Amino acid sequence: MKLDDEKKPFVMILVGFLLVTAGMVLPFLMFLQIIPSTFFMNFFSYAASVSGLFLGLIGGASYVKIHRKK
């Protein structure tokens, strides 16, 4: 499956949003003690949040680069 150049930023923003959401929900579930708070889960939620933030920023910058009026 090949994505068009105009659809790539939307996919990056969507994946970034999902990662940031996972980085927010997982610590909340650990706080409520629904899932156990392990080192791996703490690291995974932090990594998901940071990588989702950067992926969303890169996707937003790509969207602006493609749709900028010259």
PyMOL CGO cylinders between C-alpha atoms (Angstrom):
from pymol import cmd
from pymol.cgo import CYLINDER

trace = [
    CYLINDER, 0.00, 0.00, 0.00, 1.54, 3.25, -1.16, 0.3, 1, 1, 1, 1, 1, 1,
    CYLINDER, 1.54, 3.25, -1.16, 0.41, 6.53, 0.37, 0.3, 1, 1, 1, 1, 1, 1,
    CYLINDER, 0.41, 6.53, 0.37, 0.16, 9.75, -1.56, 0.3, 1, 1, 1, 1, 1, 1,
    CYLINDER, 0.16, 9.75, -1.56, 2.42, 12.59, -0.50, 0.3, 1, 1, 1, 1, 1, 1,
    CYLINDER, 2.42, 12.59, -0.50, -0.61, 14.56, 0.72, 0.3, 1, 1, 1, 1, 1, 1,
    CYLINDER, -0.61, 14.56, 0.72, -1.89, 11.72, 2.92, 0.3, 1, 1, 1, 1, 1, 1,
    CYLINDER, -1.89, 11.72, 2.92, 1.40, 11.02, 4.72, 0.3, 1, 1, 1, 1, 1, 1,
    CYLINDER, 1.40, 11.02, 4.72, 1.14, 13.99, 7.12, 0.3, 1, 1, 1, 1, 1, 1,
    CYLINDER, 1.14, 13.99, 7.12, -2.39, 12.98, 8.14, 0.3, 1, 1, 1, 1, 1, 1,
    CYLINDER, -2.39, 12.98, 8.14, -1.23, 9.44, 8.89, 0.3, 1, 1, 1, 1, 1, 1,
    CYLINDER, -1.23, 9.44, 8.89, 1.72, 10.77, 10.91, 0.3, 1, 1, 1, 1, 1, 1,
    CYLINDER, 1.72, 10.77, 10.91, -0.55, 13.11, 12.88, 0.3, 1, 1, 1, 1, 1, 1,
    CYLINDER, -0.55, 13.11, 12.88, -3.06, 10.30, 13.50, 0.3, 1, 1, 1, 1, 1, 1,
    CYLINDER, -3.06, 10.30, 13.50, -0.38, 7.86, 14.71, 0.3, 1, 1, 1, 1, 1, 1,
    CYLINDER, -0.38, 7.86, 14.71, 1.11, 10.62, 16.87, 0.3, 1, 1, 1, 1, 1, 1,
    CYLINDER, 1.11, 10.62, 16.87, -2.29, 11.33, 18.39, 0.3, 1, 1, 1, 1, 1, 1,
    CYLINDER, -2.29, 11.33, 18.39, -2.82, 7.66, 19.18, 0.3, 1, 1, 1, 1, 1, 1,
    CYLINDER, -2.82, 7.66, 19.18, 0.61, 7.40, 20.81, 0.3, 1, 1, 1, 1, 1, 1,
    CYLINDER, 0.61, 7.40, 20.81, 0.08, 10.52, 22.92, 0.3, 1, 1, 1, 1, 1, 1,
    CYLINDER, 0.08, 10.52, 22.92, -3.33, 9.21, 23.95, 0.3, 1, 1, 1, 1, 1, 1,
    CYLINDER, -3.33, 9.21, 23.95, -1.78, 5.88, 24.94, 0.3, 1, 1, 1, 1, 1, 1,
    CYLINDER, -1.78, 5.88, 24.94, 0.88, 7.78, 26.87, 0.3, 1, 1, 1, 1, 1, 1,
    CYLINDER, 0.88, 7.78, 26.87, -1.87, 9.54, 28.78, 0.3, 1, 1, 1, 1, 1, 1,
    CYLINDER, -1.87, 9.54, 28.78, -4.24, 6.59, 29.37, 0.3, 1, 1, 1, 1, 1, 1,
    CYLINDER, -4.24, 6.59, 29.37, -1.65, 4.04, 30.51, 0.3, 1, 1, 1, 1, 1, 1,
    CYLINDER, -1.65, 4.04, 30.51, -0.38, 6.05, 33.52, 0.3, 1, 1, 1, 1, 1, 1,
    CYLINDER, -0.38, 6.05, 33.52, -3.98, 6.81, 34.48, 0.3, 1, 1, 1, 1, 1, 1,
    CYLINDER, -3.98, 6.81, 34.48, -4.80, 3.09, 34.43, 0.3, 1, 1, 1, 1, 1, 1,
    CYLINDER, -4.80, 3.09, 34.43, -1.66, 2.40, 36.47, 0.3, 1, 1, 1, 1, 1, 1,
    CYLINDER, -1.66, 2.40, 36.47, -2.73, 5.05, 38.98, 0.3, 1, 1, 1, 1, 1, 1,
    CYLINDER, -2.73, 5.05, 38.98, -6.13, 3.38, 39.32, 0.3, 1, 1, 1, 1, 1, 1,
    CYLINDER, -6.13, 3.38, 39.32, -4.29, 0.05, 39.74, 0.3, 1, 1, 1, 1, 1, 1,
    CYLINDER, -4.29, 0.05, 39.74, -6.17, -1.53, 36.84, 0.3, 1, 1, 1, 1, 1, 1,
    CYLINDER, -6.17, -1.53, 36.84, -2.88, -2.51, 35.24, 0.3, 1, 1, 1, 1, 1, 1,
    CYLINDER, -2.88, -2.51, 35.24, 0.30, -3.10, 37.27, 0.3, 1, 1, 1, 1, 1, 1,
    CYLINDER, 0.30, -3.10, 37.27, 2.88, -0.35, 37.40, 0.3, 1, 1, 1, 1, 1, 1,
    CYLINDER, 2.88, -0.35, 37.40, 6.06, -1.99, 36.17, 0.3, 1, 1, 1, 1, 1, 1,
    CYLINDER, 6.06, -1.99, 36.17, 9.27, -0.44, 34.89, 0.3, 1, 1, 1, 1, 1, 1,
    CYLINDER, 9.27, -0.44, 34.89, 8.44, -1.58, 31.35, 0.3, 1, 1, 1, 1, 1, 1,
    CYLINDER, 8.44, -1.58, 31.35, 4.95, -0.05, 31.42, 0.3, 1, 1, 1, 1, 1, 1,
    CYLINDER, 4.95, -0.05, 31.42, 6.27, 3.22, 32.84, 0.3, 1, 1, 1, 1, 1, 1,
    CYLINDER, 6.27, 3.22, 32.84, 9.00, 3.40, 30.19, 0.3, 1, 1, 1, 1, 1, 1,
    CYLINDER, 9.00, 3.40, 30.19, 6.58, 2.40, 27.42, 0.3, 1, 1, 1, 1, 1, 1,
    CYLINDER, 6.58, 2.40, 27.42, 4.03, 5.06, 28.35, 0.3, 1, 1, 1, 1, 1, 1,
    CYLINDER, 4.03, 5.06, 28.35, 6.74, 7.73, 28.49, 0.3, 1, 1, 1, 1, 1, 1,
    CYLINDER, 6.74, 7.73, 28.49, 8.25, 6.63, 25.18, 0.3, 1, 1, 1, 1, 1, 1,
    CYLINDER, 8.25, 6.63, 25.18, 4.81, 6.53, 23.53, 0.3, 1, 1, 1, 1, 1, 1,
    CYLINDER, 4.81, 6.53, 23.53, 4.03, 10.03, 24.74, 0.3, 1, 1, 1, 1, 1, 1,
    CYLINDER, 4.03, 10.03, 24.74, 7.33, 11.54, 23.61, 0.3, 1, 1, 1, 1, 1, 1,
    CYLINDER, 7.33, 11.54, 23.61, 7.44, 9.76, 20.26, 0.3, 1, 1, 1, 1, 1, 1,
    CYLINDER, 7.44, 9.76, 20.26, 3.80, 10.65, 19.59, 0.3, 1, 1, 1, 1, 1, 1,
    CYLINDER, 3.80, 10.65, 19.59, 4.53, 14.29, 20.33, 0.3, 1, 1, 1, 1, 1, 1,
    CYLINDER, 4.53, 14.29, 20.33, 7.47, 14.38, 17.93, 0.3, 1, 1, 1, 1, 1, 1,
    CYLINDER, 7.47, 14.38, 17.93, 5.61, 12.42, 15.26, 0.3, 1, 1, 1, 1, 1, 1,
    CYLINDER, 5.61, 12.42, 15.26, 2.68, 14.82, 15.46, 0.3, 1, 1, 1, 1, 1, 1,
    CYLINDER, 2.68, 14.82, 15.46, 4.98, 17.82, 15.20, 0.3, 1, 1, 1, 1, 1, 1,
    CYLINDER, 4.98, 17.82, 15.20, 6.76, 16.37, 12.18, 0.3, 1, 1, 1, 1, 1, 1,
    CYLINDER, 6.76, 16.37, 12.18, 3.42, 15.53, 10.57, 0.3, 1, 1, 1, 1, 1, 1,
    CYLINDER, 3.42, 15.53, 10.57, 2.16, 19.06, 11.18, 0.3, 1, 1, 1, 1, 1, 1,
    CYLINDER, 2.16, 19.06, 11.18, 5.31, 20.56, 9.70, 0.3, 1, 1, 1, 1, 1, 1,
    CYLINDER, 5.31, 20.56, 9.70, 5.02, 18.28, 6.68, 0.3, 1, 1, 1, 1, 1, 1,
    CYLINDER, 5.02, 18.28, 6.68, 1.40, 19.31, 6.20, 0.3, 1, 1, 1, 1, 1, 1,
    CYLINDER, 1.40, 19.31, 6.20, 2.37, 22.99, 6.26, 0.3, 1, 1, 1, 1, 1, 1,
    CYLINDER, 2.37, 22.99, 6.26, 5.26, 22.36, 3.86, 0.3, 1, 1, 1, 1, 1, 1,
    CYLINDER, 5.26, 22.36, 3.86, 2.99, 20.64, 1.33, 0.3, 1, 1, 1, 1, 1, 1,
    CYLINDER, 2.99, 20.64, 1.33, 0.11, 23.15, 1.53, 0.3, 1, 1, 1, 1, 1, 1,
    CYLINDER, 0.11, 23.15, 1.53, 2.08, 26.38, 1.87, 0.3, 1, 1, 1, 1, 1, 1,
    CYLINDER, 2.08, 26.38, 1.87, 1.25, 28.97, -0.74, 0.3, 1, 1, 1, 1, 1, 1,
    CYLINDER, 1.25, 28.97, -0.74, 4.30, 30.25, -2.54, 0.3, 1, 1, 1, 1, 1, 1,
]
cmd.load_cgo(trace, "trace")
